[in-house]
Amino acid sequence: MPFALIPEGYKLQKVTKLQKEAVDKFYSSKNIDSFLDGAASGELVKAVAIVVTPIVLAALAKQGVEGLPKIDDLLEKIPGFDLSALGEFSL
């Protein structure tokens, strides 16, 4: 039978499945809150913004937004502009 070290003053008691789920949900929520309050969350938001923003903007420019020309149409109009050295790629 496994044993655990239990601080003095605490007592073990059986809990129902619903009680265990409630405690797990409480601590899960508490962990998320503590992460969002920490410094790492701010850095994560910055990193996601730096990575995701150009991808979203490129996708919007590639498909064109209603009322605006597609980026491919604009690039074709620039004299001497050639992307053939980059090879084939798609978004």
N, C-alpha and C positions, 0 to 999 in steps of 0.2 A: 504494500500500500504506500503511495507517495505521501510525503510529508512536506509541509511548508512552514517557514518561520513566520510566526504571527506576533506582532507587537503586543506588549502587555496592555490589557484593557480592552482589546478587541475580542469578540467571540464569533465563532463560526456558526452559521445557521443555514438551513436549507432554504432555498428560494424557489418559487414557481418559475415556469418558463416565461410567463409574462413579466414577472419581476426582473428576471435576468435580462430580458429584452429592453426593459425600461432603463435599467442601469447601463447597459451597453449603449443605448441611444443617447443617454445623458452624457457619458464620457466621450462619445464620438463627437457630439455637438461641442463639448468643451474643448476638445482637441482642435477642431476646425476654428473655433473662436480664437484660441491662443495662437494658432498659426497666422490667422489674418491680422492679429494685433502685432505680430512680430515683424522684425526688419526684413526677413526673407520674403514675405509676401509682397512688399513694395518692389523688391528687386525682381521677383517673378513677373509682376505686372509689367514692369519696364521691359524685361526680356521678351515677353509675349508680344508687347506692342511693337517692339523693334523688328521682330520676326514676322508677325502676322500682317501688319499694316502694308508693307510693300507688296506682299503676295495678293492681298485683297485689291489694292489699287491697280496692280498689273492685270489681274483678272477682269476688273471693271473696264480698264482701258482696252483690253483685248476684245471683249465682247461689245463694247460700246454702251454708253448710257443714252437713254432716250433723249433726243435733241442734240446730242454731241456726236461728232464724227468718231469712227473707230481709230485707234492708234495706228493700225496698219495703213489706213488711208492717208493719215498725216505723214507717216514716214516715207511713203512712196513719193510724196510731193517734194521732199528735200533733195535738191540736186547733189549727186555724188555720194549720197548716203547709202552704204552697202553693209548689210549684216551677214553676207554669205560666209564670211570667215568664222562666224560663230557656229555654223552648222545648223541642223534642224532641231528645233525644240518647240514644245507647245505647253501652254498653261492649262 
